[in-house]
Amino acid sequence: MLGGKGRTLVLFSVFFLTAGFAFENYFLIYFAILLIFSTVVSLPLFYYQMNIEELRVHRELEKEKVFKDDFVHVKVVIENTGKSSFDFLEIKDYYNPELFRLVLGENFISTRIGPKKQIKFSYILEPRVRGEYPLGPLSLVVKDRLGFNSVERIVPDSVSDILVYPPYEDIKRIEILGSKRSLSQNYGLQRSKQKGLGSEFYGMRKYVFGDQFRLIDWKASARTQKLIVKEFESERDVSVMILVDSSNSMAGGAIENTKFEFAIRACMLLTKVALSRKDNVGVFTFSDKKNFKFLKPGSGEDHFYQVLDFVAKIKPQGKSRFVEAMGYLNRRYQKRSLIFIISDLEANVKEIGQAIRKLMPLNHTVIIINPFSPWFEIHEIDLSSTDKALAEAISEEMMEHIIGIKQEVRNLGVNIITVGPDDMMSQVLGRYMEAKKKGSAY
């Protein structure tokens, strides 16, 4: 097709041709025809000389799965497989600036490439939000020497999917604490224990018939003239199910710090800590029937990354159907567990009460973490006095709604903990550790 200069040349040709006929000036007419003729002839000649199919362009990603606080290193490779040079070549790699921030380099290049040559350029992006997003496509533009003609095409199959995990900063804090002792001191974390054949020393007692001989403490027995055995304590594993409300209402707040993003971060943090304590962890995200996603409980480091893959792909959509969601969960999973429900609870009070009652026959221990909408949606925002008054009115109305839900589920033994952005992580961990200490959900 014609480039910018080519289109300008055609416009001048039309202008000179019109002026030539208007003033009966044959020189202008001949000149205009010459310009048009040169444009018409140059275009097929350009296509004949520039075989764009000889150019091979592809993108290379250092990694296709990254944490939100990590970087994406993108490399673009251009290879000329033909025998002709391309003197004016432009390559651009597209990305959505709402999803990625360019932190280093440029995502385009204007260059020349000789026959059988290869050129590379690279740039670095920083993900703005968690999720699964496309990168690309690649655009290729070839121009002639004068810039009169150009050909542009989108490189086929040049869209890459990048999976962005929640930020790792919360996990880093846990890892810095290091040992189980540090976790216990900082968070009050305790494994639920029972006497048995575990590895941690519990105490000593008199020998009774049936005790294993290998448990006899011969030194203590010699001192007391009675057989004494050592007792050890074994740690009980708990099954933890994390239920995350993925409805549209959870998307409230700044794009990078919505209620849903905080809920996913809390889910990731709770998963990491529970798995480190040898517990089994499963995840269920829910809104309407089309958006019920279930990951069965598992354990170990590999399962942590399965959880990351699972939650990274979830986006808030649809309307919460609490009763249907809990019914679905009951059909998929029946083992008695410690259940965390993370939801803004923006649904009918009676409906939520009915949904929680569906969990009671299986004797689950249920803890509801309620990210309070007004606290998230005005987080770190400077409000005018009018906006503050409106926010306070909304907060009061929402709080009355939450109080109504608390009253509805009070007799079911279910705790509802209302949290803001600053205390959500600590509250989730604290409630998990408190439940572990009490020996709930076995």
N, C-alpha and C positions, 0 to 999 in steps of 0.2 A: 504494500500500500504506500501511498505518498506520505513522506515525512512532513514535519512542520514547514521546512523550507520549500518542499515540493508543493504543498498546498498554497503557500504564499505566492510561488511562481505562477501557479494556475490562476490565482486571483488577479495578479498583475496582467496576465495574458488576456483574461476576459475584459479587464479594464481598458487595455490598449486596443483590443479588437472593437469594443463598443465606441471608444473615442475615434478610432480610425473611420468607422462607418458614419459616425455622427458628423465629423468634419471632412469626410471624403479625403482622408489622408492615407494614401496607399502605403506609405512607409510604415505607419503605425500598424496597418493591417498585416503587412508582411512580417513585421517584427513580432506581432502577437501570434501569428500562425507558426513562426519559427520557434517561439517559446513553447507553444502547445505541442508541436511536433517533437521537440527535444524531450519534453516530459513524457510523452507517450512512448517514445523509443527507449528512453532510459529505464523505464519500469521493467519491461520483459528482459532487457539486458542485465539489469540488476538481479532479477530472479534466476537468470541463467548462470551468472557468475557466483552468486552466493547461495550455495546449497545448505540451508539451515539444518537439514537432517544430518549433516556431518558433525554437528556439535552434540556432544554428550554432556549433560549437566545433571548432577545429583548432589544430594545433601547427606552429610555424615554427622551423626549425633554421638557425642561421647557417652551419653547414657540416656535412655528413654524414660527412666523413672527417677524422679528427684524429689527431695523435700522442699517445701515452700521457701525455706530460708537458704536453699542451695542455689547453684547457678547451672544454666544450660549452655554448654559450649557447642556452637554450631559451626560446621565447616562445609563450604560449598566448593565443589570440584567441577571445573569446566575443561573438557578435553576436545580438541579438534582432531577428528579422525581422517579428515580429507587432505587434499594436496594444495588447497588454496588458503590464503590468509584472510582473516576477518579483521579489518582495520578499525571498525567502530562497533564495539560489542558492549551491550549493557545487560547485566544480570541483577535481578532483584529477588530477594527471598522475603515473602510476606509473612507477617505475624500480627496478631491482634494486640494493639498497645494497651487495651483494657485488661488483658490477661498476662502480658509480659512487659517487662521494663528493659530497654536496651541499656546495658551498663558499660559495654566496651566494644569498640570496633563499629563497623557499619554493615548493614544488611544488604548492601548493593555495591556494585563495582562497574566502572566504565573502563574498558581496556581494549587492547589489541592482542590477538592470538595468532601465532604462526601455524603452518601445517605440522601435524603430528606433535603438537605441543599441548601442555597441560598447565592450567593456572588454578590456584586455590586462594580463597579468602575466607576469613572466619570472623565471628562476632560472638558476644556472650549476652545471654538474656537472664533476667531474674524473674521467676514466676511471681505473680501478684496474688493469686488465689489458688486454693486447692481444687483439684478436679482433673478430668481427662480432656485435653484440648488439642486441636490440630495446629500444626505449624506448616506454613506454606499457603499456596503453591509457589513454585519458582517461575519467574517470568523471564523470558529471553527476547532481547531486541537486537536486531542487526541492521546497521545503516550503511549507505554508500559513503564515499569520500566527501561528497558535497552536502550530504544530509538531505538530499531531495527525496530519497526513497528509503523506506524501512520496512522490515517485516518483524512482527511480534507474535510470539506463541507462548502458551502456558505449557510448561514441561509436564508431560503425562506422568501420573503416579508420583507426583512430587509433594504430596501431603503426608507428613509424619505425625503420629499421635504421641503426645507426651503425657505421662501420668504424674501428676503433682500430688505428693503426699502432704498431710498437715505438717506444720513446722516442727522441727526436731528439738526446739529449745527446751520444751518441757521435759523431754526424755533425757536431755543432757544434764538437767538439774538432778534428776534421779541417779544418773550414772556417776555424777561427781560425788554424790553421797557415798557411793561405793558399797560397803559391806552391809549385811543385814543389821548389824549393830547400829550403824549410822542411820539406817532407815527407821529403826525402832526409836532411836533417840529423837529424831527430827519429826517423825509423823506418828509416833506411838504405835507403830506397826507390830503386831504379834501374830504368829501362826497359831492356829488352834491346835492344841496338843492332847494326846491321850497316852496313857501308860501302855507300853508294849515292848516291841523289839526294835525300836528305832536306834538312832545313832547318838542322841543327846542324853547325858546322864541325868536321871530324875531323882534317885535316892536309893536307900538300902532298907531291907526288911528281912525278917526271919524266913528261912527256907520252909516251903510247904510242899507236900507230895505233888509231883508232876512238874515242878520247876526244872528247867534244863541245867545240867551240871556245869555247863560252860559259863553260867551266870553267877556261880558261887565265888564269892570273894574270900579266898583262903586265908589271907592275912587277917581280915576282920573276924573270920570264923575262929582263928587260932586265939585271938585276943579275948573273945567273948565265950569261947568254949561252946559255941552254938553255930550251926550253919547259917550263914548270912548270904543273901543274894543281892546283886545289883539290879536296879530297875532303870530302864531307859524309856524315853518318851519318843513316840513317833508323831509326825505331823499329819493332820488331816488335810486332804485336798478338797477344795470347794469348787463347785461349778458356778461360774459367774456368767449371767446373760445380760448384755448391755443393749437396751432398746432405745433407739434414737428416733425421735419424731422428725420425719423428713418432709413435712408439709410446707406449703408456700409461706405460711406465717412465720416459720423459723428462719426465713431469709431476711427478716427485718434487721436493720442496722447498716453500718458502712460495709461495702462489698467485701473487704478483707477481714472484717470482724463482726460478722452476723452472729445471731444466736446459734445458727446451725454450724458455723465454723468453730465456734467455741465448744459446741456439743461434740463435734468430731475430734477436736483436740483432747477433750476430756475422755472420750472413748479410747483414743490411742494411748493416753497416759495410764488410764486404769488397766488397759490390756497389758501394757508393759510391766506394770507393778505386779498384777495378779499372776502373769506367766512366770515372773521371777520368783514367786512364792509357790510355784508348782501347781497352781490352780488351772482348771480348764476354763477357757473363755470363748463365748459365742457372741455374735452380734446380729441384731434384727433391726432393720430400718423400715419405717412404715409411714404411709400417708393414706392413700386410697388403695383399692384392690390391685390396681395396675402397678403399684409401687411398694409391694411387700418384698423385701429382700432379706434372705435368711442365710447366715453363715453358721454352720453347726459348731459347737464347742470343740476346741482342740487345745493342745499344749505345745510348749517348746518354742525355740527361736524361729523356726520356719513358719509356725502358725502366726507369729507376730506380723510377719511380712504378708501373710495371706489376709490378715485383718487390714493392713495398710492398703493393699490392692483393692480390697472390698470397699472400704469407706471412701477411698479417693475417687471412686467412680460415681458416688451417690450425689445427686443434686436435689435441692428442695423443690418439690412440685406436688400439685394436688392438694386435697383437703384431708385433714386427719379423720380417719374412721376408727376410733379407738376400739369399739366393740368388735368390729370385724377383724382388726389387727390382733387383738388378744385371742380371738377364736382361732385365727390362723396359727398363731404361736402354739396354742395348746395342741393343735393337730400335728405340728411338726416336732414338738419337744415336750416331753412329759416328766423329765427328771427334776426332782426337787432342787432348787437353785437359789442363789442370791441374785435377785433381779434389780438392775438399775434402769429406771425409765427417765430419759432426759427429754423433757418437753416443755414448751411454753404454756401448755394446757389451755390453748385458746379453742375450746370446744365446750359443748353443753355440759353443765355440772352433772346431771343425771347420767349422761352417756359415759363420762369418765368413771363415775362410781360403778356403773354396770360393767364396764370393761375390767376394772380392778377386781371385781367380784369373780370374774371368770378365772382369775389366777389363784384364787384362794383354795379350791379343792385339792390342789397339788402341794399345798403347804409351802409355797415359795416365801422367802423373805423379800419383801418389795420395798424399795427405796425410790422415791421420786425426786429427781433434781429438776427444779423449775427455774430456768433462766428467765428472769422477770423482764418482760418486753420493754417497758419504758427505760429501765436502767441500761439496756443494751443499745436501744435506738437513739439515745441522746448522749451516748458515751463519748467523751472528749469533744463535744460540740458546744460552741459558745452560743448561748441562747439569749434573745432579748427578753425583757421583763414580761412582755405579752406571751412569748413562747414558753417561758418558764411557768407562768400561771396555767397555761394550757397543758403543759407536761405534767404539772402537779395534779390537775383535775383527772387526766387520763390515768396517772399512776394510782390515784385513789380508787377509781372505778375498777381498774385491773386488780388491785389488791383485794377489793371486796369479792371479786370473782374467785380469786385464789383461796380466800378464807372460806368461801362457800364450798369449794372442792375439798378443803381440809376437813370441814365438818362432815361432808358426805362420806369420806373414807376413814374417819377417825375410829370407828368401831371395828374396822378391818385390821387395825394394827399397822397401818401404812404411814410412814413419815413423808411429808412433803417439805423439802428444803428449798426455799426461795433464794436465788443467788444472783449476783451481778458479775460483770466481766472480771473484776479484780479478785473475787474470792471463789470463782467456780471450780477451779482446779483443786484448790486446797479442800473445799467442801466434799468433792467427789472422793478424793483419796481418804479424807478423814472418816467419811461414812463407811467406806469399804473396810478400813482398818478397825473401826469400832465394831462392825458386824463380825469380823474375823475374831476379835478379842472375845466377843460374847459367845462365839461358837455357833453362830446362826447358819442356817441353810445346809443341813447335812442330810 
